[in-house]
Amino acid sequence: MIGNVKNSIKGTYHAIREKHIPRYLGEFCFRFNYRFRVEDIFNTLIKCGAKSPPMPEKLLTLAESRW
């Protein structure tokens, strides 16, 4: 379990401060506890997509055009 926490934090953040460790651990616990609730993830994704304003293709490809 500790290895999972270390890999999760190292893979997500570049650096962390000691005073924020409880928040990082809280986030890890939340993600770990909800990792198999696919139906909730899908419903949340659909709701967020429905509430989001349309995004023009020019804005979506803006980062690619800088290369």
Buried (B, 14 or more C-beta within 10 A) or exposed (E): EEEEBEEBBEEEEEEEEEEEEEEBEEEBEEEEEEEEEEEEEEEEEEEEEEEEEEEEEEEEEEEEEEE
